[in-house]
Amino acid sequence: MTLETLVQLSRSRTPADRSRVQLATATLALSGALLLGALRIARLGKGDLSEGVYSNYVAESGLRSGLIAILIILAVLTGGLAVQALRLGTAARERRLDALRLAGASRKQLRQLTVTDAAIAGLVGGLLSG
């Protein structure tokens, strides 16, 4: 199956499906932005920084590691929300996959469709977070 065919078959058809993909994309973008923020703070180093430039949470080296941990935890939680958003609409997706199965699609092709659906949301979310 070509990439173009995979993308066309995995595209959202109903408004509920589109909302599900938009929610997953937005939460993946937020998760990526939180991880990028944690990485940026981690790259500041170990010493104290100027409080005139940075927030107190970032300027004090003792608080910086806690802030990084909180950002990573929030990124994991929003990533979990993205997974739940991708699982929503299972009934409509199952009907579509059943129709493709009746039309002669193999298990591998159906798996490729579900992976493509998630990959598109992940790619767009990653681009938005950057």
C-alpha positions as CSV (number, residue, x, y, z in Angstrom):
1,M,0.0,0.0,0.0
2,T,1.5,3.4,-1.0
3,L,1.9,6.2,1.5
4,E,-0.7,8.3,-0.4
5,T,-3.3,5.5,-0.1
6,L,-2.6,5.1,3.6
7,V,-3.0,8.8,4.2
8,Q,-6.3,8.9,2.2
9,L,-7.7,5.9,4.0
10,S,-6.7,7.0,7.4
11,R,-8.1,10.6,7.0
12,S,-10.9,11.6,9.3
13,R,-14.3,11.5,7.6
14,T,-16.7,12.6,10.3
15,P,-16.8,15.8,12.4
16,A,-16.3,13.6,15.6
17,D,-13.2,12.0,14.0
18,R,-11.8,15.3,13.1
19,S,-12.3,16.6,16.6
20,R,-10.6,13.6,18.0
21,V,-7.6,14.1,15.8
22,Q,-7.4,17.8,16.5
23,L,-7.5,17.1,20.3
24,A,-4.8,14.5,20.0
25,T,-2.7,16.9,17.9
26,A,-3.1,19.7,20.3
27,T,-2.2,17.6,23.3
28,L,0.8,16.2,21.6
29,A,1.9,19.7,20.7
30,L,1.5,20.8,24.4
31,S,3.4,17.7,25.5
32,G,6.2,18.5,23.1
33,A,6.3,22.2,24.2
34,L,6.6,21.1,27.8
35,L,9.5,18.8,27.0
36,L,11.2,21.5,25.0
37,G,10.8,23.9,28.0
38,A,12.3,21.3,30.4
39,L,15.2,20.8,28.0
40,R,15.8,24.5,27.7
41,I,15.8,24.9,31.5
42,A,18.2,21.9,31.9
43,R,20.6,23.5,29.4
44,L,21.0,26.6,31.6
45,G,23.5,24.9,33.8
46,K,24.0,24.4,37.6
47,G,24.8,27.9,38.9
48,D,22.5,30.6,40.1
49,L,21.2,33.0,37.4
50,S,20.2,36.6,37.3
51,E,16.8,37.1,38.9
52,G,16.3,40.2,36.7
53,V,16.3,38.0,33.6
54,Y,14.8,34.7,34.8
55,S,11.9,33.8,37.1
56,N,12.8,32.8,40.7
57,Y,12.0,29.2,39.9
58,V,14.5,29.2,37.1
59,A,17.1,31.5,38.6
60,E,17.7,29.4,41.8
61,S,19.7,26.3,41.0
62,G,18.0,24.3,43.8
63,L,14.5,24.9,42.3
64,R,15.5,24.3,38.7
65,S,15.6,20.5,39.0
66,G,12.2,20.4,40.6
67,L,10.8,22.6,37.8
68,I,12.3,20.3,35.2
69,A,10.7,17.3,36.9
70,I,7.3,19.0,37.0
71,L,7.5,19.8,33.3
72,I,8.4,16.2,32.5
73,I,5.5,14.9,34.6
74,L,3.1,17.4,32.9
75,A,4.4,16.3,29.5
76,V,3.7,12.6,30.3
77,L,0.2,13.5,31.6
78,T,-0.6,15.4,28.4
79,G,0.8,12.6,26.3
80,G,-1.6,10.2,28.1
81,L,-4.4,12.6,27.2
82,A,-3.3,12.3,23.6
83,V,-3.4,8.5,23.8
84,Q,-7.0,8.7,25.2
85,A,-8.0,11.1,22.5
86,L,-6.7,8.7,19.8
87,R,-8.7,5.9,21.5
88,L,-12.0,7.9,21.4
89,G,-14.3,7.2,18.5
90,T,-13.4,3.5,18.6
91,A,-16.8,2.4,17.4
92,A,-16.8,4.6,14.2
93,R,-13.2,3.6,13.5
94,E,-14.0,-0.1,14.0
95,R,-16.9,0.1,11.6
96,R,-14.6,1.7,9.0
97,L,-12.0,-1.0,9.6
98,D,-14.6,-3.8,9.4
99,A,-15.7,-2.4,6.1
100,L,-12.1,-2.5,4.8
101,R,-11.7,-6.0,6.2
102,L,-14.8,-7.1,4.3
103,A,-13.4,-5.5,1.2
104,G,-10.3,-7.7,1.5
105,A,-7.8,-5.7,3.6
106,S,-5.3,-7.8,5.5
107,R,-4.5,-7.4,9.2
108,K,-1.1,-5.8,8.3
109,Q,-2.9,-3.2,6.1
110,L,-5.4,-2.4,8.8
111,R,-2.6,-2.0,11.3
112,Q,-0.8,0.3,8.9
113,L,-3.9,2.4,8.7
114,T,-4.2,2.8,12.5
115,V,-0.5,3.6,12.8
116,T,-0.7,6.1,10.0
117,D,-3.7,7.8,11.8
118,A,-1.6,8.2,15.0
119,A,1.6,9.1,13.1
120,I,-0.1,12.0,11.3
121,A,-1.4,13.4,14.6
122,G,2.0,13.0,16.2
123,L,3.9,14.6,13.3
124,V,1.6,17.6,13.2
125,G,1.7,17.9,17.0
126,G,5.5,17.7,16.9
127,L,5.7,20.4,14.3
128,L,3.4,22.6,16.3
129,S,5.3,22.2,19.5
130,G,8.5,23.3,17.8
